[in-house]
Amino acid sequence: MLSDFEKRVIRELGDDLPLESRPFAAMAHRLGVTEEKLLDTIRDLRRRGLLRRFGAALRHQRVGYGGNALVAWVVPPDRIEEVGRAVAAYPEVTHCYQRAPAPGWPYNLYSMVHRRSETECRELVRRISAAIGVEDYIVLFSTAELKRSSMQYFR
């Protein structure tokens, strides 16, 4: 069970960090605690398995990655774990998910691939396909980002 304070910490962690040398100090100030108390609480949430990771969301297009594609793969069910791990191991792959196929849509593994251009992205996908031995896939390129936000908890 989470305490009210832990819920407030999780709410704060869902917001963007300020671009300053000690962003947790500002967060701690808003919460009315010391920076040390806040960091101890974050460490405890991690230790208890309630906070898995803390990361940054990069705006790919703004830093020069114009080839951003969702690749949907048709993977034999008995190979899904093996293939999923192999695809996820590529540093250019930021997300890799298994999903159930839908009527008329046979794809069961999804990965997000990022490269500087669509051409580089397609070439990487061809290399991944050859490496994993899966030739049935579709590459869907992003055309516009309509929403991107962190999950909001306890609002």
N, C-alpha and C positions, 0 to 999 in steps of 0.2 A: 504494500500500500504506500502511496505517496503522501507526504505531508503537504500542507498548504504552501510552505516555503519551497519545497521541491517542485511543485507545480508552477510556481512563479518563476523559478530558475528555468524550467523547461520552456515556458512561454518566452522568456528573454532569449534563450538560445535559438528559438525559431526565427528571430528577427535578424536582420543583417548586422554584422559587427561593424562598429565605426572604424574608419581607416585612421588609426592612431597607434602610437607605440604600445599602449596598455589598454586594449579594448575591454578587458575583463574588469579593470578598475572602474571604468565608467558604468558598466553593467552592475557591479557590486554597489556603487553609489546609488543607482536607481532602486536597487533592492534594499538599501539601508543596512548593508553588512560590509565587512572588510573584504578586500580582494582575496585574502587567504581563505576566509570562510566560504566564499563562492567557489573557489578552485577546489577546496576540500569536498564540497557538495558535488561538484561535477565529477571528481575522481570517484566518489562513493557511488554515484549513479552508474558510472562505467563498471566499477567493481561488481555491482549487483546485477549487471547485465541489462540495465534499463536504458542506458545510453550506449549505442553500439559504436558510433564514430562521430567525429566532428570534422566537417570538411567545408571547402569553398566550392561555390558554384561558378564556374567560369563561363562567361558569355562567349561562346566559341566564335561567332561571327565577328565580334568586336576585336578579337585578337588574331584574326586572319585565317580562321578555319572555315572556308566557304563550302567545303564538302562535308555535310552532316547528313547521314543517312540512317534510316531504320532498315535493317536487313532482316527479312523474315525468311526462315529456313524450314524446309520439310526434312525432318530427321527421323530415321527409324526409331521407334520407342525404346528399343533395347540399346540404342547408342546415345540417347539424349544426354545422359550425365557426362559421358566421355566427350562428346562433341561440345556440349555447353562449357565444360571446363577448358577445352582447347581454344574455343572462340574467346572466352573471357580472359585468357592469358595474354592476348594481344594488347599492348599498351594503348593502341588507338581505339579500343573498344571500351566504352565507359559504362555500358549497361548490357546485361545479358539475362534474359528471362525465358523460362519455359511457360507456355500457355497451352491450354487445350485447343485443338483445331475446332473450327466452326463449320457448319454446312456451307459448302462451296468455297471454303478457305482452309486449305490443308496445312497451313504453316503452324509449327508448334515450338519453334525457338526464335527468339527475337534478340537482336543486338543493335546497339547504337555505335556507329563508326564515324570517326572524325578525321578528316584530312584537309589539307590546304585547298584542294579543288575537287570538283566532282570527278574529274579524270583520275586523280590520285586515289580517290575513295573507291571508284570502280576497280582500279587495279589491285588495291589491297583486298577487296572482297573476292576477286578472282584468285588471289594467292591463298586466302583463307579457305576458299572452296576447295582448291586443289589439296591443301594440307589436311583437311578434315574428310575429304572424300564425299562431299555433299554438293551435288550440282543443281538441285532443285531449290531455288531461292528467288526472291524479288528484292530489289533495292528501291527504297522510297526516300527521295530527298526532301529535306525540309525546304519549304518555300517562304514561310513566315513564322515567327515566334509570336503566338497569340497570348500565351500566359506562361510564366515561369516563376514559381514561388516555392518557398519552403513550406512544408506541412505545418499547419497551425494547430497546436494542442491547447486544450483548456482555455479557450476563448470565451 
